[in-house]
Amino acid sequence: MADPLLTVTQLLAPAFAAVAGHEVDPVVRASDRADAQANGALALAKQLGRNPREVAEAVVAAADLDGTATLEVAGPGFINVAFSADFIAGESARAAADERLGVHPPETVDTVVVDYSAPNVAKEMHVGHLRTTVIGDCLVRVHEFLGHTVLRENHIGDWGTPFGMLIECLIDEGADADTVVTHEDPTALYQAARARFDSDEDFKVRSRDRVVKLQSGDAETLALWRQLVDESNRYFERVYRDLGVMLTADDVMGESAYDPMLPGVIERLRDGGLLEESDGAGVVWPPGYKNRDGDPLPLIVQKRDGGFNYATSDLACVLDRLERRHATLILYVVGAPQALHLEMVFKVAEMAGWLKPPARAVHVSFGSVLGIDRKMLRTRSGATLKLHDLVAEAVERGTAQVKAKSPDLPPQEQARVGRMIGIGAIKYADLSTDRTKDYVFDWERMLSFDGNTAPYLQYAHARIRSLFRRAEVDAQTIRTIVPTLDQPQERALALRLLAFDAAVSETVERYVPHRLCNYLFDLAQDFTAFYEACPVLRAESEELRNSRLALAYLTARVIAQGLDLLGIEAPERM
């Protein structure tokens, strides 16, 4: 089973080829004038020097759609496509019988490394980590659903100069190699160490010496560093668990892991003839990049003092993911400000011969989360908003919504569903926005049960599930029924259900979760139109009742699966 538009494309391709004498894309698209429209005759006519309507008519005459659809030439050369009811009904039944709901597997299976979240050790996660974490988690889920091998990598900041002052601060507090470091507030230690570093010259000198000890492998320093990292990882895991994302401590691949590889990166660039000296620093000159003055812009990979930087580490990441993890696709879910840096890193990796087809690296960029005032989202006091506080408030607000709407639910169930509603609301508000754009974080809008929101979709799913409790039928038997599609709302709903394949495919191909969100919202609206126009439990006959229950059941499954791909739970009742 495949998307109907793809089916028509495959069936029309031989007809276009027969008219053109070579392969031609039929250019099949959804249409508001028919079920679909093939527009390829217009471009083909220009190639052949013929009238486009005559070309379209020749294609229709040569086409064999085998009962799938009928064709009609319209306008200057468009081909309108009307699917047969039997085709739609049969494909719907096949989708219902398929555990993947009709979503076809990819032609090529990738090994996908997804780099996302990336908090810093000894610092709290804040709202700035929301988008990378939620978008990355969605892309992991969708790629896994399609059958790709997915490797999650949380590239945490766990190395470098700040750890000198952090460890020195711990030692001043009496810590040693056997100390178990615990900090309820991960940021408190960092703030205290930074304050001393900025005000105490002796502490600053000792902190810099401690960095040297860390990098040279001093046992006591490494032990305290490991305690800091482990405590932060425990904190990160709590946030991820509360937010309902898939990252665990096993997915951590911190900056420290790449430190031993950095000299090798420089050596390989030198051996490849790419490393040059510029003002005492080691650089690579990727072609086409210029600074504000129009001069060539280098990627600096080694500082004047021989030290390394983020570019060196990022090149080591690329190498490790290609050579050790055998990635064919690397997704960097990183904010838009890093675009130039990542472009240059990818280009240097290509110049070095490391990043080459079929392997590719993609920057999945995203905009910012804004407050109602359209400035960066912060607390009322102007402080950075902590992610765990945001999650806690979402759960609190979601639970209040459920208590107000479903007072008869037991308190434990209200709390459970409230968590689903609250967490779903903040995830969906993020994912339903084009990731390249900023969006306004608005509690009232995102928790609304009207409009393109998670609560609206969650309620739609719960409402359908309630149908089956009232119908007292086994949903597993209903799923085998081939529906009848006599009413336009039945037909429209079935066609939308068959478009799930295309929605998932486009989400993956363009890395755009909002495409899946928009599809689910359209599906829920189509179900509402169907439900209002076509009585289900009070249908005229048992056969018609079961047919409509079959459509309802498939709708519930697609909504639940779609929400799951977004990392959102679908309550059975609300």
Secondary structure, DSSP 4 states (H G I P E B T S, - for coil): ---HHHHHHHHHHHHHHHHHSS-----EE--SSSSEEE-HHHHHHHHHTS-HHHHHHHHHHH---TTSEEEEEETTTEEEEEE-HHHHHHHHHHHHHSTTTTPPPPSS--EEEEE----BTTS--BGGGHHHHHHHHHHHHHHHHHT-EEEEEB--B--STHHHHHHHHHHHTT--TT-----SSHHHHHHHHHHHHHH-HHHHHHHHHHHHHHHHT-HHHHHHHHHHHHHHHHHHHHHHHHHT----GGGB--GGGGGGGHHHHHHHHHHTT--EEETTEEEE--TT-B-TTS-B--EEEE-TTS---HHHHHHHHHHHHHHTS--SEEEEE--GGGHHHHHHHHHHHHHTTSS-TT-EEEEE----EE-TTSSB-B-TTSPBPBHHHHHHHHHHHHHHHHHHH-TTS-HHHHHHHHHHHHHHHHHHHHHTS-TTS-EE--HHHHT-SSSSSHHHHHHHHHHHHHHHHHHT--HHHHTTPPPP--SHHHHHHHHHHHTHHHHHHHHHHHT-HHHHHHHHHHHHHHHHHHHHHS-STT-SSHHHHHHHHHHHHHHHHHHHHHHHHTT----S--
